[in-house]
Amino acid sequence: MASRSDANTPLPGNLLQVERARGDAELFEDLLLRPGVRIERIVSHGHTTPPDRPYVQDWDEWVLVLEGSAELDLDGAGLRRLEAGDHILIPAGLSHRVTYTAEPTIWLAIHIGEPSGEA
C-alpha cells in the first residue's frame, strides 16, 4: 500500500490485507492524493473517538466499511450502525464521532473538497 508520503505512486495493493506486525494502533493510509480529493484506508482495532474531541471537517467525507462493523454518532441524526458494505456521506461541518469499531474494521474514506495540506 502507498503511505502518506508516496500516495501518488501507482502501487497495487489489497485493501483487505491487514498486517498484524503494525500492532493494534489505528492505521490511516492515504491511497490516492489529487487536488480536492483524498482516498484513505483506515484500519481500526476497537478504536473510538473521545467524546470531547468529535470530528468536524470543512469538507465532505464518504466512508464505506469494507470489513468489520462500526457505529457513528452524527450530530442531529443520532447513532448509525455500519456493517461491511454499508456507506454514508458525512457532510462538511457535521460533528461526528466513532463510538464503536469491531476488531478489525477496515474503512475506505473519500475526502471531497479537502484543501491541500490538511491531511
The 8 nearest C-alpha neighbors of each residue, nearest first, counted from 0:
[[1, 12, 2, 10, 11, 30, 13, 28],
 [0, 2, 6, 30, 5, 10, 29, 3],
 [1, 3, 4, 5, 28, 29, 6, 0],
 [4, 2, 29, 6, 5, 28, 1, 30],
 [3, 5, 2, 6, 1, 7, 29, 8],
 [4, 6, 7, 2, 8, 3, 1, 29],
 [7, 5, 31, 1, 30, 3, 8, 2],
 [6, 8, 5, 31, 32, 9, 30, 33],
 [7, 9, 6, 5, 10, 1, 31, 30],
 [10, 8, 7, 11, 6, 1, 31, 5],
 [11, 9, 8, 12, 1, 0, 6, 7],
 [12, 10, 9, 0, 13, 1, 8, 14],
 [13, 11, 0, 14, 10, 1, 16, 15],
 [12, 14, 15, 16, 11, 0, 17, 10],
 [13, 15, 16, 12, 40, 105, 17, 0],
 [16, 14, 13, 17, 105, 66, 65, 12],
 [15, 17, 13, 14, 18, 12, 105, 19],
 [18, 16, 19, 15, 42, 14, 103, 105],
 [17, 19, 20, 21, 16, 22, 15, 23],
 [18, 20, 21, 22, 17, 23, 16, 24],
 [19, 21, 22, 18, 23, 17, 24, 16],
 [22, 20, 19, 18, 23, 24, 26, 17],
 [23, 21, 20, 19, 24, 18, 25, 44],
 [22, 24, 44, 25, 21, 19, 43, 26],
 [25, 23, 22, 26, 21, 44, 43, 42],
 [24, 26, 43, 42, 23, 44, 27, 46],
 [25, 27, 42, 41, 24, 28, 43, 40],
 [28, 26, 41, 40, 25, 29, 39, 42],
 [27, 29, 40, 39, 2, 30, 26, 3],
 [30, 28, 39, 3, 2, 6, 31, 38],
 [29, 31, 6, 39, 38, 1, 28, 40],
 [32, 30, 6, 38, 37, 29, 7, 33],
 [31, 33, 37, 6, 7, 36, 38, 34],
 [32, 34, 36, 35, 37, 31, 7, 115],
 [33, 35, 36, 115, 32, 114, 37, 112],
 [34, 36, 112, 113, 111, 33, 114, 37],
 [37, 35, 111, 33, 110, 34, 112, 32],
 [36, 38, 32, 110, 31, 109, 33, 39],
 [39, 37, 109, 31, 30, 108, 29, 110],
 [38, 40, 29, 108, 30, 28, 107, 109],
 [39, 41, 107, 28, 106, 27, 108, 29],
 [42, 40, 27, 106, 26, 105, 28, 43],
 [41, 43, 105, 26, 104, 25, 106, 103],
 [44, 42, 25, 104, 103, 46, 45, 41],
 [43, 45, 103, 102, 46, 23, 25, 104],
 [44, 46, 100, 101, 102, 43, 99, 47],
 [47, 45, 44, 43, 100, 99, 25, 48],
 [48, 46, 97, 98, 99, 49, 45, 100],
 [47, 49, 97, 96, 50, 98, 53, 52],
 [48, 50, 52, 51, 47, 53, 96, 97],
 [51, 49, 52, 48, 53, 96, 98, 47],
 [50, 52, 49, 53, 48, 96, 54, 95],
 [53, 51, 49, 50, 54, 48, 96, 55],
 [54, 52, 96, 95, 94, 51, 50, 55],
 [53, 55, 95, 94, 96, 56, 52, 93],
 [56, 54, 94, 92, 93, 53, 95, 57],
 [55, 57, 58, 92, 91, 54, 93, 59],
 [56, 58, 91, 92, 55, 59, 113, 112],
 [59, 57, 91, 112, 113, 56, 111, 60],
 [60, 58, 91, 90, 111, 89, 110, 112],
 [59, 61, 110, 89, 109, 88, 111, 62],
 [62, 60, 88, 109, 108, 87, 89, 110],
 [61, 63, 108, 86, 87, 107, 60, 109],
 [62, 64, 86, 107, 106, 85, 65, 108],
 [65, 63, 106, 83, 84, 66, 85, 105],
 [64, 66, 83, 105, 106, 84, 63, 107],
 [67, 65, 83, 105, 104, 64, 68, 106],
 [68, 66, 104, 101, 83, 103, 82, 105],
 [69, 67, 82, 101, 81, 100, 104, 83],
 [70, 68, 100, 81, 99, 80, 101, 82],
 [69, 71, 80, 99, 98, 79, 97, 81],
 [72, 70, 97, 79, 78, 96, 98, 73],
 [71, 73, 78, 96, 77, 95, 97, 79],
 [74, 72, 95, 76, 77, 71, 75, 78],
 [73, 75, 94, 76, 95, 77, 72, 93],
 [74, 76, 77, 73, 93, 94, 72, 78],
 [77, 75, 73, 74, 78, 72, 79, 95],
 [78, 76, 73, 72, 75, 74, 79, 71],
 [77, 79, 72, 71, 73, 70, 80, 76],
 [78, 80, 71, 70, 72, 81, 77, 73],
 [81, 79, 70, 69, 71, 78, 82, 68],
 [82, 80, 69, 85, 68, 70, 79, 64],
 [81, 83, 68, 85, 84, 64, 67, 69],
 [84, 82, 66, 64, 65, 85, 67, 68],
 [83, 85, 64, 65, 82, 63, 86, 66],
 [86, 84, 81, 82, 83, 64, 63, 87],
 [87, 85, 63, 62, 64, 84, 81, 88],
 [86, 88, 62, 61, 89, 63, 85, 60],
 [89, 87, 61, 60, 90, 62, 86, 59],
 [88, 90, 60, 59, 61, 87, 91, 93],
 [91, 89, 59, 93, 88, 92, 60, 58],
 [90, 92, 58, 59, 57, 56, 93, 89],
 [91, 93, 55, 56, 57, 90, 94, 58],
 [94, 92, 91, 55, 90, 95, 74, 89],
 [93, 95, 55, 74, 54, 53, 92, 73],
 [96, 94, 73, 54, 53, 72, 74, 93],
 [97, 95, 53, 72, 48, 71, 98, 54],
 [96, 98, 71, 47, 48, 99, 70, 72],
 [97, 99, 47, 70, 71, 96, 48, 72],
 [100, 98, 70, 69, 47, 97, 45, 101],
 [99, 101, 69, 45, 68, 46, 104, 43],
 [100, 102, 103, 68, 45, 104, 67, 69],
 [103, 101, 44, 45, 104, 100, 67, 43],
 [102, 104, 44, 101, 43, 67, 105, 42],
 [103, 105, 67, 43, 101, 66, 42, 102],
 [104, 106, 42, 66, 65, 41, 64, 43],
 [107, 105, 64, 41, 65, 63, 40, 108],
 [106, 108, 40, 63, 62, 39, 41, 64],
 [109, 107, 62, 39, 61, 38, 106, 40],
 [108, 110, 38, 61, 60, 37, 111, 39],
 [109, 111, 60, 37, 36, 59, 113, 38],
 [112, 110, 36, 59, 113, 35, 58, 60],
 [111, 113, 35, 58, 36, 114, 110, 59],
 [112, 114, 35, 58, 111, 110, 36, 115],
 [115, 113, 117, 35, 112, 116, 34, 58],
 [116, 114, 117, 113, 34, 35, 118, 33],
 [115, 117, 118, 114, 113, 34, 35, 32],
 [118, 116, 115, 114, 113, 57, 56, 37],
 [117, 116, 115, 113, 37, 114, 3, 29]]
